[in-house]
């Protein structure tokens, strides 16, 4: 099982969020559970390699 960190918040009656690795791709849900389902769907689409020019986050170690 894989885990991915995500950022989320509530705005009025919707939950919004995005995967930390893919901050340009937001989604929403009427509940936190629905938001998580939508984030899983986005991850599958982004990880499939069928979407071109995906921006990602990374870490750079500088000595």
C-alpha angles and dihedrals in degrees: 000000000000125000128203129188118235138186118225143169141172120249114184104307098342135080115223128191152143139207112262091228091054107035095166094065112075128177138177143211139188088237135024089251092055090047090054091050090051091048090053090052091050091049092052091050094047095044093049092077093229095109112078127220098017114180116219140184121240143168127245121199112214119189 
